[in-house]
Protein backbone atom coordinates (compact mmCIF):
# COMPACT_ATOMS: atom_id res chain seq x y z
CA UNK A 1 0.00 0.00 0.00
CA UNK A 2 1.33 3.46 -0.92
CA UNK A 3 2.04 6.08 1.74
CA UNK A 4 -0.78 8.24 0.37
CA UNK A 5 -3.36 5.45 0.68
CA UNK A 6 -2.05 4.42 4.08
CA UNK A 7 -2.40 7.96 5.42
CA UNK A 8 -5.88 8.25 3.90
CA UNK A 9 -6.97 5.08 5.70
CA UNK A 10 -5.52 6.34 8.96
CA UNK A 11 -7.28 9.68 8.50
CA UNK A 12 -10.63 7.92 8.23
CA UNK A 13 -9.84 5.98 11.41
CA UNK A 14 -8.74 9.15 13.23
CA UNK A 15 -11.96 10.93 12.29
CA UNK A 16 -13.98 7.88 13.32
CA UNK A 17 -12.31 8.00 16.73
CA UNK A 18 -13.07 11.71 17.03
CA UNK A 19 -16.75 11.19 16.16
CA UNK A 20 -17.03 8.34 18.64
CA UNK A 21 -15.72 10.52 21.48
CA UNK A 22 -17.92 13.45 20.45
CA UNK A 23 -20.91 11.11 20.66
CA UNK A 24 -20.33 10.48 24.36
CA UNK A 25 -18.87 13.85 25.43
CA UNK A 26 -21.09 16.52 23.90
CA UNK A 27 -20.38 20.22 23.72
CA UNK A 28 -16.57 19.80 23.69
CA UNK A 29 -15.82 19.51 19.97
CA UNK A 30 -12.78 21.81 20.01
CA UNK A 31 -11.16 20.06 22.99
CA UNK A 32 -11.78 16.66 21.41
CA UNK A 33 -10.29 17.76 18.09
CA UNK A 34 -7.14 19.05 19.81
CA UNK A 35 -6.69 15.87 21.86
CA UNK A 36 -7.01 13.93 18.61
CA UNK A 37 -4.38 16.21 17.04
CA UNK A 38 -2.03 15.63 19.98
CA UNK A 39 -2.50 11.86 19.68
CA UNK A 40 -1.21 11.85 16.11
CA UNK A 41 1.37 14.58 16.70
CA UNK A 42 2.66 12.38 19.56
CA UNK A 43 2.43 15.17 22.12
CA UNK A 44 1.35 15.31 25.75
CA UNK A 45 -1.65 17.32 26.96
CA UNK A 46 -2.31 19.35 30.11
CA UNK A 47 -6.05 19.74 30.63
CA UNK A 48 -7.52 22.38 32.90
CA UNK A 49 -11.13 23.08 33.70
CA UNK A 50 -13.89 23.37 36.21
CA UNK A 51 -14.88 20.41 38.36
CA UNK A 52 -17.34 18.04 36.71
CA UNK A 53 -17.03 19.19 33.09
CA UNK A 54 -16.01 15.75 31.81
CA UNK A 55 -12.20 15.91 31.71
CA UNK A 56 -11.78 12.36 32.99
CA UNK A 57 -14.59 11.05 30.78
CA UNK A 58 -13.09 12.46 27.59
CA UNK A 59 -9.66 11.01 28.40
CA UNK A 60 -11.10 7.60 29.25
CA UNK A 61 -13.06 7.67 25.99
CA UNK A 62 -9.91 8.38 23.99
CA UNK A 63 -7.97 5.71 25.89
CA UNK A 64 -10.62 3.11 25.03
CA UNK A 65 -10.68 4.12 21.36
CA UNK A 66 -6.90 4.24 21.02
CA UNK A 67 -6.37 0.83 22.60
CA UNK A 68 -3.28 -0.46 24.33
CA UNK A 69 -3.13 -0.14 28.13
CA UNK A 70 -4.43 2.73 30.25
CA UNK A 71 -3.11 3.83 33.64
CA UNK A 72 -4.39 6.48 36.02
CA UNK A 73 -2.67 8.11 39.00
CA UNK A 74 -4.27 10.45 41.51
CA UNK A 75 -2.15 13.42 42.49
CA UNK A 76 -1.93 13.73 46.28
CA UNK A 77 0.38 15.60 48.61
CA UNK A 78 1.74 12.34 50.05
CA UNK A 79 2.51 10.73 46.67
CA UNK A 80 6.25 10.05 46.36
CA UNK A 81 8.38 9.37 43.25
CA UNK A 82 8.86 5.74 44.30
CA UNK A 83 5.10 5.23 44.27
CA UNK A 84 5.17 5.77 40.50
CA UNK A 85 7.63 2.95 39.82
CA UNK A 86 6.99 0.31 42.48
CA UNK A 87 4.33 -0.84 44.93
CA UNK A 88 5.24 -2.42 48.28
CA UNK A 89 2.87 -4.55 50.34
CA UNK A 90 2.68 -7.54 52.67
CA UNK A 91 1.22 -10.69 51.09
CA UNK A 92 -1.10 -13.22 52.66
CA UNK A 93 1.85 -15.10 54.17
CA UNK A 94 3.15 -11.98 55.89
CA UNK A 95 6.09 -11.58 53.49
CA UNK A 96 7.04 -8.17 52.02
CA UNK A 97 6.51 -7.88 48.29
CA UNK A 98 7.50 -5.35 45.64
CA UNK A 99 5.51 -5.08 42.42
CA UNK A 100 5.93 -2.69 39.49
CA UNK A 101 4.11 0.61 39.97
CA UNK A 102 1.76 2.40 37.58
CA UNK A 103 4.48 3.54 35.17
CA UNK A 104 5.98 0.07 34.80
CA UNK A 105 3.28 -2.52 35.25
CA UNK A 106 2.07 -2.43 31.63
CA UNK A 107 5.48 -2.50 29.96
CA UNK A 108 5.55 -1.32 26.35
CA UNK A 109 1.76 -1.68 26.04
CA UNK A 110 1.23 1.51 28.04
CA UNK A 111 -0.36 4.01 25.64
CA UNK A 112 -2.36 6.43 27.82
CA UNK A 113 -1.11 7.65 31.20
CA UNK A 114 -3.56 9.93 33.00
CA UNK A 115 -2.27 11.97 35.93
CA UNK A 116 -5.29 13.39 37.72
CA UNK A 117 -4.78 16.71 39.55
CA UNK A 118 -1.09 16.90 38.80
CA UNK A 119 -0.71 20.13 40.78
CA UNK A 120 -1.47 18.21 43.99
CA UNK A 121 1.69 16.11 43.50
CA UNK A 122 5.03 17.22 44.93
CA UNK A 123 7.69 18.72 42.61
CA UNK A 124 9.79 15.53 42.99
CA UNK A 125 6.94 13.50 41.48
CA UNK A 126 6.45 16.04 38.72
CA UNK A 127 10.17 15.83 37.90
CA UNK A 128 9.99 12.06 37.50
CA UNK A 129 7.02 12.48 35.19
CA UNK A 130 9.00 15.01 33.15
CA UNK A 131 11.64 12.44 32.33
CA UNK A 132 9.04 9.85 31.49
CA UNK A 133 7.36 12.34 29.14
CA UNK A 134 10.57 13.51 27.47
CA UNK A 135 12.36 10.19 27.11
CA UNK A 136 9.54 7.66 27.56
CA UNK A 137 11.89 5.70 29.83
CA UNK A 138 12.42 5.24 33.56
CA UNK A 139 15.32 3.54 35.35
CA UNK A 140 14.23 1.08 38.04
CA UNK A 141 15.18 -2.37 39.35
CA UNK A 142 18.68 -1.98 37.83
CA UNK A 143 17.47 -1.58 34.28
CA UNK A 144 15.82 0.89 31.95
CA UNK A 145 12.11 0.46 31.28
CA UNK A 146 10.68 1.75 28.00
CA UNK A 147 7.16 2.80 27.09
CA UNK A 148 7.61 4.18 23.56
CA UNK A 149 3.90 4.50 22.78
CA UNK A 150 2.89 6.41 25.91
CA UNK A 151 1.04 9.73 25.80
CA UNK A 152 0.65 11.61 29.09
CA UNK A 153 -2.58 13.44 29.84
CA UNK A 154 -2.65 15.46 33.02
CA UNK A 155 -5.35 17.63 34.46
CA UNK A 156 -5.00 20.51 36.84
CA UNK A 157 -7.61 21.64 39.35
CA UNK A 158 -7.81 25.40 38.88
CA UNK A 159 -10.39 25.96 41.62
CA UNK A 160 -8.71 24.64 44.77
CA UNK A 161 -5.28 26.04 45.63
CA UNK A 162 -4.66 24.55 49.09
CA UNK A 163 -1.96 21.86 49.27
CA UNK A 164 -1.06 22.32 45.60
CA UNK A 165 2.28 22.71 43.82
CA UNK A 166 2.10 24.70 40.62
CA UNK A 167 4.03 23.25 37.69
CA UNK A 168 7.37 24.85 36.93
CA UNK A 169 7.92 26.47 33.54
CA UNK A 170 10.02 23.52 32.37
CA UNK A 171 7.23 21.13 33.27
CA UNK A 172 4.59 23.08 31.37
CA UNK A 173 6.85 23.33 28.32
CA UNK A 174 6.87 19.52 28.08
CA UNK A 175 3.17 19.54 27.23
CA UNK A 176 2.34 20.11 23.59
CA UNK A 177 -1.06 21.59 24.48
CA UNK A 178 -2.52 23.28 27.50
CA UNK A 179 -6.30 23.08 27.06
CA UNK A 180 -8.99 24.82 29.06
CA UNK A 181 -12.12 22.65 29.11
CA UNK A 182 -14.99 24.87 30.21
CA UNK A 183 -18.68 24.25 30.81
CA UNK A 184 -20.63 24.17 27.51
CA UNK A 185 -22.57 27.35 26.87
CA UNK A 186 -25.08 26.02 24.36
CA UNK A 187 -28.48 25.72 26.04
CA UNK A 188 -29.48 22.58 24.13
CA UNK A 189 -26.27 20.84 25.23
CA UNK A 190 -26.85 21.93 28.83
CA UNK A 191 -30.39 20.59 28.68
CA UNK A 192 -29.16 17.20 27.41
CA UNK A 193 -26.48 17.01 30.10
CA UNK A 194 -28.98 17.84 32.83
CA UNK A 195 -32.04 15.85 31.74
CA UNK A 196 -30.88 13.05 29.43
CA UNK A 197 -30.06 10.17 31.77
CA UNK A 198 -27.73 8.67 29.15
CA UNK A 199 -25.18 11.31 30.17
CA UNK A 200 -25.45 10.52 33.88
CA UNK A 201 -23.55 7.20 33.72
CA UNK A 202 -19.94 7.77 32.69
CA UNK A 203 -19.09 4.06 32.52
CA UNK A 204 -21.99 3.36 30.17
CA UNK A 205 -20.92 6.28 28.00
CA UNK A 206 -17.36 4.99 27.76
CA UNK A 207 -18.65 1.57 26.72
CA UNK A 208 -20.25 3.18 23.68
CA UNK A 209 -16.82 3.98 22.24
CA UNK A 210 -15.63 1.11 20.01
CA UNK A 211 -12.54 -0.39 21.66
CA UNK A 212 -9.09 -0.29 20.05
CA UNK A 213 -10.06 1.60 16.92
CA UNK A 214 -6.38 2.36 16.28
CA UNK A 215 -3.44 0.01 15.90
CA UNK A 216 -1.83 1.78 18.86
CA UNK A 217 1.61 0.25 18.32
CA UNK A 218 1.78 1.94 14.89
CA UNK A 219 1.03 5.47 16.08
CA UNK A 220 4.68 6.55 16.21
CA UNK A 221 5.31 5.38 12.65
CA UNK A 222 2.13 6.99 11.31
CA UNK A 223 2.87 10.19 13.20
CA UNK A 224 6.27 10.36 11.48
CA UNK A 225 4.64 9.77 8.07
CA UNK A 226 2.22 12.63 8.67
CA UNK A 227 5.10 14.98 9.48
CA UNK A 228 6.92 13.95 6.31
CA UNK A 229 3.86 14.29 4.08
CA UNK A 230 2.76 17.85 4.96
CA UNK A 231 4.91 20.65 3.54
CA UNK A 232 5.34 24.30 4.45
CA UNK A 233 5.90 26.99 1.81
CA UNK A 234 8.57 29.67 2.18
CA UNK A 235 5.82 32.19 2.98
CA UNK A 236 4.54 29.96 5.80
CA UNK A 237 8.08 29.53 7.11
CA UNK A 238 8.54 33.32 7.26
CA UNK A 239 5.16 33.67 8.98
CA UNK A 240 6.05 31.10 11.64
CA UNK A 241 9.36 32.84 12.33
CA UNK A 242 7.49 36.15 12.74
CA UNK A 243 5.11 34.49 15.21
CA UNK A 244 8.06 33.12 17.16
CA UNK A 245 9.83 36.47 17.32
CA UNK A 246 6.59 38.21 18.29
CA UNK A 247 6.30 35.89 21.30
CA UNK A 248 9.72 37.18 22.42
CA UNK A 249 9.30 40.87 21.59
CA UNK A 250 5.65 41.69 20.89
CA UNK A 251 6.24 45.45 20.92
CA UNK A 252 8.54 45.14 17.90
CA UNK A 253 5.55 43.90 15.89
CA UNK A 254 3.21 46.60 17.19
CA UNK A 255 1.40 44.26 19.60
CA UNK A 256 -0.15 46.21 22.47
CA UNK A 257 -2.37 45.24 25.39
CA UNK A 258 -4.36 47.99 27.05
CA UNK A 259 -2.95 49.08 30.38
CA UNK A 260 0.16 46.88 30.07
CA UNK A 261 3.77 48.03 29.94
CA UNK A 262 4.77 45.89 26.95
CA UNK A 263 8.47 46.52 27.57
CA UNK A 264 8.17 44.74 30.93
CA UNK A 265 5.60 42.07 30.04
CA UNK A 266 7.59 39.21 28.50
CA UNK A 267 10.57 37.58 30.18
CA UNK A 268 10.94 34.79 27.60
CA UNK A 269 9.09 33.77 24.49
CA UNK A 270 8.40 30.37 23.05
CA UNK A 271 11.18 27.78 23.13
CA UNK A 272 12.48 25.83 20.11
CA UNK A 273 10.58 22.85 21.56
CA UNK A 274 7.43 24.96 21.55
CA UNK A 275 7.80 25.96 17.91
CA UNK A 276 8.50 22.36 16.97
CA UNK A 277 5.27 21.41 18.76
CA UNK A 278 3.41 24.13 16.85
CA UNK A 279 4.54 22.77 13.48
CA UNK A 280 3.92 19.15 14.42
CA UNK A 281 0.40 19.93 15.57
CA UNK A 282 -0.40 22.15 12.58
CA UNK A 283 0.68 19.41 10.16
CA UNK A 284 -1.75 17.00 11.81
CA UNK A 285 -4.54 19.57 11.45
CA UNK A 286 -3.76 19.85 7.73
CA UNK A 287 -3.68 16.05 7.42
CA UNK A 288 -7.07 15.70 9.12
CA UNK A 289 -8.43 18.18 6.58
CA UNK A 290 -7.02 16.09 3.74
CA UNK A 291 -4.26 18.48 2.69
CA UNK A 292 -0.52 18.01 2.14
CA UNK A 293 0.44 21.66 2.67
CA UNK A 294 0.17 24.03 5.63
CA UNK A 295 -2.09 27.07 5.68
CA UNK A 296 -2.29 29.91 8.23
CA UNK A 297 -5.59 28.44 9.46
CA UNK A 298 -3.80 25.22 10.42
CA UNK A 299 -1.42 27.24 12.58
CA UNK A 300 -4.20 29.38 14.06
CA UNK A 301 -6.15 26.24 15.04
CA UNK A 302 -3.42 25.19 17.48
CA UNK A 303 -1.47 28.38 18.21
CA UNK A 304 -3.36 29.44 21.38
CA UNK A 305 -3.05 25.97 22.91
CA UNK A 306 0.65 25.66 22.02
CA UNK A 307 1.89 29.18 22.68
CA UNK A 308 -0.04 30.65 25.63
CA UNK A 309 1.65 28.50 28.30
CA UNK A 310 5.11 28.97 26.74
CA UNK A 311 5.34 32.75 27.02
CA UNK A 312 6.73 33.67 30.43
CA UNK A 313 5.79 36.97 32.03
CA UNK A 314 7.62 39.18 34.50
CA UNK A 315 6.50 38.63 38.12
CA UNK A 316 4.33 41.75 38.19
CA UNK A 317 2.17 40.27 35.40
CA UNK A 318 2.50 36.53 36.06
CA UNK A 319 -0.45 36.50 38.47
CA UNK A 320 -2.64 37.69 35.60
CA UNK A 321 -1.48 34.93 33.23
CA UNK A 322 -4.95 33.47 32.77
CA UNK A 323 -6.14 36.80 31.40
CA UNK A 324 -3.03 38.09 29.62
CA UNK A 325 -1.67 35.00 27.84
CA UNK A 326 -4.75 34.33 25.64
CA UNK A 327 -5.09 38.04 24.92
CA UNK A 328 -1.44 38.32 23.87
CA UNK A 329 -1.65 35.31 21.56
CA UNK A 330 -4.81 36.64 19.92
CA UNK A 331 -3.21 40.05 19.42
CA UNK A 332 -0.21 38.38 17.79
CA UNK A 333 -2.52 36.49 15.42
CA UNK A 334 -4.43 39.68 14.61
CA UNK A 335 -1.39 41.91 14.15
CA UNK A 336 0.97 39.75 12.08
CA UNK A 337 -0.14 39.54 8.47
CA UNK A 338 -0.67 35.95 7.35
CA UNK A 339 0.44 34.90 3.86
C-alpha positions in Angstrom: 0.0 0.0 0.0 1.3 3.5 -0.9 2.0 6.1 1.7 -0.8 8.2 0.4 -3.4 5.4 0.7 -2.1 4.4 4.1 -2.4 8.0 5.4 -5.9 8.3 3.9 -7.0 5.1 5.7 -5.5 6.3 9.0 -7.3 9.7 8.5 -10.6 7.9 8.2 -9.8 6.0 11.4 -8.7 9.1 13.2 -12.0 10.9 12.3 -14.0 7.9 13.3 -12.3 8.0 16.7 -13.1 11.7 17.0 -16.7 11.2 16.2 -17.0 8.3 18.6 -15.7 10.5 21.5 -17.9 13.5 20.4 -20.9 11.1 20.7 -20.3 10.5 24.4 -18.9 13.9 25.4 -21.1 16.5 23.9 -20.4 20.2 23.7 -16.6 19.8 23.7 -15.8 19.5 20.0 -12.8 21.8 20.0 -11.2 20.1 23.0 -11.8 16.7 21.4 -10.3 17.8 18.1 -7.1 19.1 19.8 -6.7 15.9 21.9 -7.0 13.9 18.6 -4.4 16.2 17.0 -2.0 15.6 20.0 -2.5 11.9 19.7 -1.2 11.9 16.1 1.4 14.6 16.7 2.7 12.4 19.6 2.4 15.2 22.1 1.4 15.3 25.7 -1.6 17.3 27.0 -2.3 19.3 30.1 -6.0 19.7 30.6 -7.5 22.4 32.9 -11.1 23.1 33.7 -13.9 23.4 36.2 -14.9 20.4 38.4 -17.3 18.0 36.7 -17.0 19.2 33.1 -16.0 15.7 31.8 -12.2 15.9 31.7 -11.8 12.4 33.0 -14.6 11.0 30.8 -13.1 12.5 27.6 -9.7 11.0 28.4 -11.1 7.6 29.3 -13.1 7.7 26.0 -9.9 8.4 24.0 -8.0 5.7 25.9 -10.6 3.1 25.0 -10.7 4.1 21.4 -6.9 4.2 21.0 -6.4 0.8 22.6 -3.3 -0.5 24.3 -3.1 -0.1 28.1 -4.4 2.7 30.2 -3.1 3.8 33.6 -4.4 6.5 36.0 -2.7 8.1 39.0 -4.3 10.5 41.5 -2.1 13.4 42.5 -1.9 13.7 46.3 0.4 15.6 48.6 1.7 12.3 50.0 2.5 10.7 46.7 6.2 10.1 46.4 8.4 9.4 43.2 8.9 5.7 44.3 5.1 5.2 44.3 5.2 5.8 40.5 7.6 2.9 39.8 7.0 0.3 42.5 4.3 -0.8 44.9 5.2 -2.4 48.3 2.9 -4.5 50.3 2.7 -7.5 52.7 1.2 -10.7 51.1 -1.1 -13.2 52.7 1.8 -15.1 54.2 3.2 -12.0 55.9 6.1 -11.6 53.5 7.0 -8.2 52.0 6.5 -7.9 48.3 7.5 -5.3 45.6 5.5 -5.1 42.4 5.9 -2.7 39.5 4.1 0.6 40.0 1.8 2.4 37.6 4.5 3.5 35.2 6.0 0.1 34.8 3.3 -2.5 35.2 2.1 -2.4 31.6 5.5 -2.5 30.0 5.5 -1.3 26.4 1.8 -1.7 26.0 1.2 1.5 28.0 -0.4 4.0 25.6 -2.4 6.4 27.8 -1.1 7.6 31.2 -3.6 9.9 33.0 -2.3 12.0 35.9 -5.3 13.4 37.7 -4.8 16.7 39.6 -1.1 16.9 38.8 -0.7 20.1 40.8 -1.5 18.2 44.0 1.7 16.1 43.5 5.0 17.2 44.9 7.7 18.7 42.6 9.8 15.5 43.0 6.9 13.5 41.5 6.4 16.0 38.7 10.2 15.8 37.9 10.0 12.1 37.5 7.0 12.5 35.2 9.0 15.0 33.2 11.6 12.4 32.3 9.0 9.9 31.5 7.4 12.3 29.1 10.6 13.5 27.5 12.4 10.2 27.1 9.5 7.7 27.6 11.9 5.7 29.8 12.4 5.2 33.6 15.3 3.5 35.4 14.2 1.1 38.0 15.2 -2.4 39.4 18.7 -2.0 37.8 17.5 -1.6 34.3 15.8 0.9 32.0 12.1 0.5 31.3 10.7 1.7 28.0 7.2 2.8 27.1 7.6 4.2 23.6 3.9 4.5 22.8 2.9 6.4 25.9 1.0 9.7 25.8 0.6 11.6 29.1 -2.6 13.4 29.8 -2.6 15.5 33.0 -5.3 17.6 34.5 -5.0 20.5 36.8 -7.6 21.6 39.3 -7.8 25.4 38.9 -10.4 26.0 41.6 -8.7 24.6 44.8 -5.3 26.0 45.6 -4.7 24.5 49.1 -2.0 21.9 49.3 -1.1 22.3 45.6 2.3 22.7 43.8 2.1 24.7 40.6 4.0 23.2 37.7 7.4 24.8 36.9 7.9 26.5 33.5 10.0 23.5 32.4 7.2 21.1 33.3 4.6 23.1 31.4 6.9 23.3 28.3 6.9 19.5 28.1 3.2 19.5 27.2 2.3 20.1 23.6 -1.1 21.6 24.5 -2.5 23.3 27.5 -6.3 23.1 27.1 -9.0 24.8 29.1 -12.1 22.7 29.1 -15.0 24.9 30.2 -18.7 24.3 30.8 -20.6 24.2 27.5 -22.6 27.4 26.9 -25.1 26.0 24.4 -28.5 25.7 26.0 -29.5 22.6 24.1 -26.3 20.8 25.2 -26.9 21.9 28.8 -30.4 20.6 28.7 -29.2 17.2 27.4 -26.5 17.0 30.1 -29.0 17.8 32.8 -32.0 15.9 31.7 -30.9 13.0 29.4 -30.1 10.2 31.8 -27.7 8.7 29.1 -25.2 11.3 30.2 -25.4 10.5 33.9 -23.6 7.2 33.7 -19.9 7.8 32.7 -19.1 4.1 32.5 -22.0 3.4 30.2 -20.9 6.3 28.0 -17.4 5.0 27.8 -18.7 1.6 26.7 -20.3 3.2 23.7 -16.8 4.0 22.2 -15.6 1.1 20.0 -12.5 -0.4 21.7 -9.1 -0.3 20.1 -10.1 1.6 16.9 -6.4 2.4 16.3 -3.4 0.0 15.9 -1.8 1.8 18.9 1.6 0.3 18.3 1.8 1.9 14.9 1.0 5.5 16.1 4.7 6.6 16.2 5.3 5.4 12.6 2.1 7.0 11.3 2.9 10.2 13.2 6.3 10.4 11.5 4.6 9.8 8.1 2.2 12.6 8.7 5.1 15.0 9.5 6.9 14.0 6.3 3.9 14.3 4.1 2.8 17.8 5.0 4.9 20.6 3.5 5.3 24.3 4.4 5.9 27.0 1.8 8.6 29.7 2.2 5.8 32.2 3.0 4.5 30.0 5.8 8.1 29.5 7.1 8.5 33.3 7.3 5.2 33.7 9.0 6.1 31.1 11.6 9.4 32.8 12.3 7.5 36.1 12.7 5.1 34.5 15.2 8.1 33.1 17.2 9.8 36.5 17.3 6.6 38.2 18.3 6.3 35.9 21.3 9.7 37.2 22.4 9.3 40.9 21.6 5.6 41.7 20.9 6.2 45.5 20.9 8.5 45.1 17.9 5.6 43.9 15.9 3.2 46.6 17.2 1.4 44.3 19.6 -0.1 46.2 22.5 -2.4 45.2 25.4 -4.4 48.0 27.0 -3.0 49.1 30.4 0.2 46.9 30.1 3.8 48.0 29.9 4.8 45.9 27.0 8.5 46.5 27.6 8.2 44.7 30.9 5.6 42.1 30.0 7.6 39.2 28.5 10.6 37.6 30.2 10.9 34.8 27.6 9.1 33.8 24.5 8.4 30.4 23.1 11.2 27.8 23.1 12.5 25.8 20.1 10.6 22.9 21.6 7.4 25.0 21.5 7.8 26.0 17.9 8.5 22.4 17.0 5.3 21.4 18.8 3.4 24.1 16.8 4.5 22.8 13.5 3.9 19.1 14.4 0.4 19.9 15.6 -0.4 22.2 12.6 0.7 19.4 10.2 -1.7 17.0 11.8 -4.5 19.6 11.5 -3.8 19.8 7.7 -3.7 16.1 7.4 -7.1 15.7 9.1 -8.4 18.2 6.6 -7.0 16.1 3.7 -4.3 18.5 2.7 -0.5 18.0 2.1 0.4 21.7 2.7 0.2 24.0 5.6 -2.1 27.1 5.7 -2.3 29.9 8.2 -5.6 28.4 9.5 -3.8 25.2 10.4 -1.4 27.2 12.6 -4.2 29.4 14.1 -6.1 26.2 15.0 -3.4 25.2 17.5 -1.5 28.4 18.2 -3.4 29.4 21.4 -3.1 26.0 22.9 0.6 25.7 22.0 1.9 29.2 22.7 0.0 30.6 25.6 1.6 28.5 28.3 5.1 29.0 26.7 5.3 32.8 27.0 6.7 33.7 30.4 5.8 37.0 32.0 7.6 39.2 34.5 6.5 38.6 38.1 4.3 41.7 38.2 2.2 40.3 35.4 2.5 36.5 36.1 -0.4 36.5 38.5 -2.6 37.7 35.6 -1.5 34.9 33.2 -4.9 33.5 32.8 -6.1 36.8 31.4 -3.0 38.1 29.6 -1.7 35.0 27.8 -4.7 34.3 25.6 -5.1 38.0 24.9 -1.4 38.3 23.9 -1.6 35.3 21.6 -4.8 36.6 19.9 -3.2 40.1 19.4 -0.2 38.4 17.8 -2.5 36.5 15.4 -4.4 39.7 14.6 -1.4 41.9 14.2 1.0 39.8 12.1 -0.1 39.5 8.5 -0.7 35.9 7.4 0.4 34.9 3.9 
